[in-house]
Amino acid sequence: MDELTTISSCEGCGACCRWQGAPPDYVALALNDHFQDDPSFADDFQRFQNLPEKAKELLDTYLLKFKENSIDKNGPCVWLDENLEYCLFYDHRPSSCRSLAVGDGGCIVYRKMFGIDPSE
């Protein structure tokens, strides 16, 4: 896969979600109470407090397994629908996920890493 098709949407891709286990900023907030007062986490803390119930359940289950060391921390994000290749809670994703833009350097790195070309 030398040349990737230019894409204009995350739908049908999910490359950036395949290696992080769970939304990273929310994992950090859940495991480190002091981040709740950190101004750099303010937007994420607000979103974290207002997550849909199902998103919270998936994150809580992940965190329990994370603490028990019984989950692949580098596996697909628990919010990734692996059949449809998109984030189940896209509108609620944290800053680290929001910082990746379709077709930017990070997007291309992950697409190459996982051999994902949604046009194929």
C-alpha positions in Angstrom: 0.0 0.0 0.0 2.3 2.8 -1.2 -0.4 5.2 -2.4 -3.5 5.7 -0.3 -6.8 6.9 -1.7 -7.7 10.4 -0.6 -10.6 10.2 1.8 -13.0 12.9 3.0 -14.6 11.1 5.9 -13.7 8.9 8.8 -16.7 6.5 7.9 -15.5 3.1 6.9 -11.9 3.6 8.2 -11.3 3.5 12.0 -7.6 3.2 11.5 -6.8 5.6 14.4 -9.0 3.7 16.7 -7.4 0.3 16.3 -4.5 0.5 18.8 -5.6 2.5 21.9 -8.0 0.3 23.8 -10.2 3.1 24.9 -10.5 6.9 24.5 -7.1 7.9 25.9 -8.0 11.2 27.6 -11.0 9.6 29.3 -8.8 6.8 30.6 -6.4 9.4 32.0 -9.2 11.3 33.7 -10.7 8.1 35.2 -7.4 6.9 36.5 -5.9 10.2 37.7 -8.2 12.4 39.8 -5.8 15.4 39.7 -6.4 15.7 35.9 -9.9 16.9 36.7 -8.4 20.2 37.9 -5.9 20.5 35.1 -7.0 23.3 32.7 -5.6 21.3 29.7 -8.2 18.6 30.5 -11.1 21.1 31.0 -13.0 20.3 27.7 -12.4 16.6 28.1 -13.6 16.6 31.7 -16.8 18.4 30.7 -17.4 15.8 27.9 -16.4 13.0 30.3 -19.1 14.0 32.8 -21.8 14.1 30.0 -21.1 10.8 28.3 -24.0 8.7 27.2 -24.7 5.8 29.5 -23.6 3.1 27.0 -20.3 5.0 26.4 -19.7 5.1 30.2 -20.5 1.3 30.5 -18.0 0.4 27.8 -15.4 2.6 29.3 -16.0 1.3 32.9 -15.8 -2.3 31.7 -12.5 -1.4 29.9 -11.1 0.3 33.0 -12.0 -2.7 35.2 -10.2 -5.0 32.8 -7.3 -2.5 32.5 -6.8 -2.5 36.3 -6.9 -6.3 36.4 -4.4 -6.4 33.5 -6.8 -8.6 31.6 -7.3 -6.7 28.4 -5.1 -5.8 25.5 -4.4 -2.1 26.1 -3.2 -1.8 22.5 -6.3 -3.4 21.0 -9.1 -1.6 19.2 -10.9 1.1 21.1 -13.9 -0.2 23.0 -16.0 2.5 21.2 -15.0 1.3 17.7 -17.6 -0.6 15.8 -15.3 -3.0 14.1 -18.0 -4.1 11.6 -18.9 -0.7 10.4 -15.5 0.9 11.1 -16.5 4.0 13.0 -16.7 5.4 16.5 -20.0 4.6 18.2 -19.7 7.9 20.2 -18.0 10.1 17.6 -19.6 13.3 18.9 -18.3 12.5 22.4 -14.7 11.6 21.5 -11.9 13.3 23.6 -9.4 15.9 22.4 -6.7 13.5 21.4 -9.2 11.9 19.0 -10.5 15.2 17.8 -7.0 16.4 17.0 -6.7 13.8 14.2 -8.1 15.2 11.0 -9.1 13.1 7.9 -6.1 12.8 5.6 -3.6 14.5 7.9 -0.2 13.0 8.8 -1.6 11.0 11.8 -4.4 9.7 9.7 -2.0 8.5 7.0 0.3 6.9 9.5 -2.5 4.8 11.1 -4.0 3.9 7.7 -0.6 2.6 6.5 0.1 0.9 9.9 -3.1 -1.1 9.6 -3.3 -1.4 5.8 -6.6 0.4 5.6 -7.8 2.0 2.4 -11.6 2.4 2.6 -12.0 2.7 -1.1 -10.8 -0.9 -1.7 
